[in-house]
Structure formats: structure tokens, C-alpha cells
């Protein structure tokens, strides 16, 4: 845990982006001292409406901190997967949460698996697979900030719930597009790194295709064109990029041709979806402009 504290202290930025759990909102400029103080106080304090409980969802590991542990990807994945890198080394990040934290149900990234490694943990993970029924339920909630009630809804309505009590020295792989919520019983921290590879190909493929369809129907799902465009661009920059790296790294794998054809198809689908979004936005602008001109003429005639 002291390595993670060192990460907090030595990160180049003067302030931290933290999540205010009570206010259910992100704070982009909290001082490092304020965060560490909140962790200390939350351990023994009784919660009140004025309490401030902060967590960090993604803290980059630093050379003088956690990276001194020389974290390695298990050899079982080396011939079938790659890790996201920060230069030459895997890009490990940590999550730090005080006791009493509820991390609401969400999905991470756009098609990667994650290797999770406990540092000091006492957490209960609630995990749901991305089945067709579960994805349909998620259509109106994807990328949207939620509240604790959503976890109760998920428990009641989603299928395939699995529970994982993370305590002590454990690690596990969180597959792509798996919904998860986390209850933290004691001040906890875990490390994570994203993995891209053939063990999770089918789940990643189905999730990416669902996200593109979701973005194409953003209005029906209750989201803005800007949000949909952001998701499509993220898939291009993240998912398609890393899957191209996977097939370049393992050119002899039996799935290479399949993945290559899929990449071509997804790039075309994304461009079609972006073009449709842009056309819809321009049509909306022309309609609004036309209504404005009509209103001006009516006022002039009056």
C-alpha cells in the first residue's frame, strides 16, 4: 500500500481527479493531501450528509512507486494476448477506495479484458455477463452516470449474477464488457492492466458490435449525437487499434484471418455510423434555422 501512496505523492500533476462518492460526481482538482486525509478520516468516522468520501478510479503507477514491484503479466497469456503499454512497459493503474464505497454498475473500456491484482482488499464484486438480455437492459444506461438504486435494479433484473469476495492476495481476469459493481468494506486498493487477445475474442467482438449498434441508435436510447460520436471514435482508437496489434503480434494464430476481416468490416460500419450522425446533425440545424427564419418573418409581418 505504501507504493500506491508514493504513486499519489509523485504523480506529476499537482492535483488528483477523484470521485466524490456522496455527491456521485467527479472532482478534477483535489489536492493530494486532501485525498489522503479523507482516506484516514473515513476509516473511523461515522458517515453524515456533510461527509466527503473520495475514491480514485485510475491512478497511473509511477517508477518510484508501484512500478518498483516489477509487475509482470502471467506467462499463460504471453503467447495469446498483449497488454496496453505506456511506452515499453505495461500500463498498470490502481484503484483506491475508502471503506463504505459503492462503485455503481458500469462497463470498462471498449473490448479489452482486465487483469486485476489485489494490493490490500476487502471488496465484494458483483459481476454480470454481457448476454443479449443484459445488453438490452443496458441500452438506456450505457456511459450514463447512475446512482446506487441502479445496482438494486441490476440485481433484480439482470441475469447471470456472480459474486467475488476479493480479500487478501488474489488476482482475476475481468472479461470484456462484463458489467460490475463493487462494495468496499475496508480501505482497499487493487491494480489493473488491460489485456487484448484471443482468449476473449468472441466476447470482445460481440461487445464492440453491440456498441456500434447502440451508437447508431443513440436517439432511441436517449443519448446525444456527441456522446455517440465519442463512443465510435473511442472504439476506433482503442479496440480496433489493439486488435490490429494482436494479429500483427501473433500472425500464425488460426483466428488472424477472421479478425482481419472483422476489422475491415467494423471500420466501414463506424464510418457509416459517423456519416449518418453528421447528416442527422446537419438536418437538425437546417430545420432549426428554417423555424427561426419563419418566426422572424411572422414577427415582421405583425
C-alpha positions in Angstrom: 0.0 0.0 0.0 2.9 2.4 0.7 3.9 2.1 -3.0 0.4 3.4 -4.0 0.7 6.3 -1.6 4.1 7.0 -3.3 2.3 7.0 -6.6 -0.1 9.6 -5.3 2.7 11.8 -4.0 5.0 11.5 -7.0 2.4 11.7 -9.9 3.5 14.8 -11.9 0.2 16.6 -11.6 -0.3 18.8 -8.5 -3.9 17.6 -8.0 -5.9 14.4 -8.4 -9.1 13.6 -10.3 -11.2 11.8 -7.7 -14.8 10.6 -7.4 -16.9 12.2 -4.6 -19.0 9.2 -3.5 -21.6 11.1 -1.5 -22.1 13.6 -4.3 -21.9 11.0 -7.0 -19.7 13.3 -9.1 -16.1 13.7 -10.3 -13.8 16.3 -8.8 -11.0 17.2 -11.2 -8.7 19.2 -8.9 -8.5 17.8 -5.4 -5.2 18.2 -3.6 -3.2 15.1 -2.8 -3.2 16.0 0.9 -7.0 16.3 0.9 -7.4 12.9 -0.6 -5.0 11.2 1.8 -6.7 12.9 4.8 -10.1 11.8 3.6 -8.9 8.2 3.5 -7.6 8.4 7.0 -10.8 10.1 8.3 -13.2 7.7 6.5 -11.8 4.7 8.4 -13.1 5.7 11.8 -15.7 8.4 11.1 -19.4 7.8 11.1 -20.9 9.0 7.8 -23.1 12.1 7.8 -24.6 14.1 5.0 -21.7 16.5 5.1 -19.1 13.7 4.9 -16.7 13.7 1.9 -15.6 10.3 0.9 -13.3 10.2 -2.1 -12.0 7.4 -4.3 -9.5 7.2 -7.2 -10.6 5.0 -10.1 -7.5 5.2 -12.2 -4.1 6.2 -10.7 -1.1 5.6 -13.1 1.6 3.6 -11.4 4.9 5.6 -11.0 8.5 4.5 -11.4 9.3 5.3 -7.7 6.1 3.7 -6.5 4.3 0.6 -7.6 6.4 0.0 -10.7 9.3 -0.9 -8.3 7.3 -4.1 -7.7 8.2 -5.1 -11.3 4.7 -6.3 -12.0 4.5 -8.9 -14.8 1.8 -10.4 -17.0 1.3 -14.1 -16.2 3.1 -16.3 -18.8 -0.2 -18.1 -19.6 -1.2 -15.0 -21.6 2.1 -14.1 -23.3 1.5 -16.2 -26.4 -2.1 -15.2 -26.9 -2.5 -11.6 -25.7 -0.9 -8.2 -25.4 -1.2 -5.6 -22.6 -1.8 -1.9 -23.1 1.6 -0.2 -22.7 2.9 3.1 -21.6 6.0 3.2 -23.7 7.8 -0.1 -23.2 6.1 -1.3 -20.0 2.5 -2.4 -19.4 0.3 0.5 -18.3 -0.7 -0.6 -14.8 -3.1 1.6 -12.9 -4.6 1.4 -9.4 -8.0 2.0 -7.9 -8.1 3.3 -4.3 -11.3 3.3 -2.3 -12.2 4.0 1.3 -14.4 1.8 3.5 -18.1 2.2 2.6 -17.6 2.9 -1.1 -20.2 1.6 -3.6 -18.9 1.7 -7.1 -22.0 1.6 -9.2 -22.6 -0.8 -12.0 -20.6 0.1 -15.2 -18.6 -1.3 -18.0 -14.9 -0.5 -18.5 -13.2 0.3 -21.8 -14.2 -0.9 -25.3 -13.4 -4.5 -25.7 -10.4 -5.3 -23.5 -10.2 -7.8 -20.7 -8.5 -6.6 -17.4 -6.1 -8.4 -15.1 -7.0 -7.3 -11.6 -4.5 -7.8 -8.7 -5.3 -7.1 -5.1 -3.0 -4.9 -3.1 -4.9 -4.6 0.1 -8.5 -5.5 -0.4 -11.8 -6.4 1.3 -14.3 -5.9 -1.6 -17.3 -7.7 -2.9 -17.5 -7.7 -6.7 -20.9 -8.2 -8.4 -20.4 -9.4 -11.9 -22.9 -9.9 -14.8 -22.1 -11.3 -18.3 -22.9 -9.3 -21.5 -25.8 -11.6 -22.5 -28.3 -10.3 -25.1 -30.9 -9.6 -22.4 -28.4 -7.8 -20.2 -27.2 -5.6 -23.1 -30.7 -4.7 -24.0 -31.3 -3.6 -20.3 -28.0 -1.5 -20.5 -29.0 0.3 -23.7 -30.6 3.2 -21.8 -27.8 3.3 -19.2 -24.5 3.0 -21.2 -22.0 5.7 -20.4 -24.5 7.5 -18.2 -23.8 8.4 -14.6 -26.1 6.4 -12.2 -26.8 6.1 -8.6 -27.0 3.3 -6.0 -30.5 2.4 -7.0 -29.2 1.1 -10.3 -27.3 -1.7 -8.5 -30.6 -2.8 -6.9 -32.3 -2.7 -10.3 -29.4 -4.8 -11.8 -29.6 -7.4 -9.0 -33.4 -7.8 -9.6 -33.4 -7.6 -13.4 -30.1 -8.8 -14.9 -29.2 -12.5 -15.4 -26.1 -14.4 -14.5 -25.0 -12.6 -11.4 -21.7 -13.9 -9.9 -20.2 -12.8 -6.6 -16.4 -12.5 -5.9 -15.2 -11.6 -2.4 -11.8 -10.1 -3.1 -9.7 -10.4 0.1 -6.0 -11.0 0.6 -3.6 -11.9 -2.2 -5.8 -12.6 -5.2 -5.9 -11.8 -8.9 -8.5 -12.5 -11.5 -9.3 -11.6 -15.1 -12.4 -9.5 -15.8 -13.6 -10.4 -19.3 -14.6 -7.7 -21.8 -18.0 -5.9 -21.4 -18.8 -7.6 -18.1 -20.9 -5.3 -16.0 -19.7 -4.9 -12.5 -20.4 -3.1 -9.2 -18.2 -3.1 -6.2 -18.8 -2.8 -2.4 -15.8 -1.9 -0.3 -15.8 -3.0 3.3 -12.3 -1.7 4.3 -10.0 0.8 2.7 -8.8 -1.1 -0.3 -6.6 -0.8 -3.4 -6.2 -3.0 -6.4 -4.1 -2.8 -9.6 -5.3 -3.4 -13.1 -3.9 -3.6 -16.7 -5.9 -4.1 -19.9 -5.4 -7.2 -22.0 -6.2 -7.8 -25.6 -6.1 -11.3 -27.0 -7.6 -14.4 -28.5 -8.9 -15.9 -25.2 -11.5 -13.0 -25.1 -12.0 -12.6 -28.9 -15.6 -13.6 -29.2 -16.8 -11.6 -26.2 -14.9 -8.5 -27.3 -16.3 -8.9 -30.9 -19.9 -9.2 -29.8 -19.5 -6.2 -27.4 -17.9 -3.9 -30.0 -20.7 -4.8 -32.5 -23.3 -4.0 -29.8 -21.7 -0.6 -29.0 -21.7 0.4 -32.7 -25.3 -0.5 -32.9 -26.0 1.4 -29.7 -24.3 4.5 -31.1 -26.2 4.2 -34.4 -29.5 4.3 -32.4 -28.3 6.9 -29.9 -31.5 9.0 -30.2 -33.7 6.0 -29.5 -31.6 5.1 -26.5 -31.8 8.7 -25.1 -28.3 9.9 -25.8 -26.8 12.8 -27.7 -25.0 12.7 -31.1 -21.9 14.0 -29.3 -21.9 11.0 -26.9 -22.5 8.5 -29.7 -19.7 10.0 -31.8 -17.3 9.9 -28.8 -18.0 6.2 -28.3 -17.5 5.4 -32.0 -14.2 7.3 -32.0 -13.1 5.5 -28.9 -13.8 2.1 -30.5 -11.6 3.1 -33.5 -8.8 4.5 -31.3 -8.9 1.7 -28.7 -10.5 -1.6 -29.7 -9.7 -1.7 -33.5 -6.1 -0.4 -32.8 -5.3 -3.1 -30.3 -6.9 -5.9 -32.2 -4.8 -4.9 -35.2 -1.7 -5.1 -32.9 -2.8 -8.6 -31.7 -2.9 -10.1 -35.2 0.4 -8.4 -36.0 2.0 -9.9 -32.9 0.6 -13.4 -33.5 0.4 -13.8 -37.3 0.3 -17.6 -37.2 -2.8 -17.8 -35.0 -5.8 -19.6 -36.5 -8.1 -16.6 -35.9 -5.9 -14.0 -37.7 -7.9 -14.0 -41.0 -11.2 -13.9 -39.1 -10.1 -10.9 -37.0 -8.6 -9.1 -40.1 -11.9 -9.4 -42.0 -13.8 -8.2 -38.9 -11.6 -5.2 -38.5 -12.3 -4.1 -42.1 -16.0 -4.6 -41.6 -16.1 -2.7 -38.3 -14.1 0.3 -39.7 -16.6 0.6 -42.5 -19.6 0.3 -40.1 -18.1 3.0 -37.9 -17.6 5.4 -40.8 -21.2 4.7 -42.0 -22.5 5.4 -38.5 -20.4 8.6 -38.1 -21.6 9.8 -41.5 -25.3 9.1 -40.5 -24.8 11.0 -37.3 -23.2 14.0 -39.0 -26.0 14.1 -41.7 -28.7 13.9 -38.9 -27.0 16.8 -37.1 -26.9 19.0 -40.2 -30.5 18.2 -41.0 -31.5 19.3 -37.5 -29.5 22.5 -37.9 -31.3 23.3 -41.1 -34.7 22.6 -39.6 -33.9 24.9 -36.6 -32.6 27.6 -38.9 -35.8 27.3 -41.0 -38.0 27.6 -38.0 -36.0 30.7 -36.8 -36.4 32.4 -40.2 -40.1 31.6 -40.3 -40.5 33.2 -36.8 -38.7 36.3 -37.9 -40.9 36.7 -40.9 -44.1 36.2 -38.8 -42.9 38.9 -36.3 -42.0 41.2 -39.2 -45.5 40.8 -40.8 -47.1 41.5 -37.4 
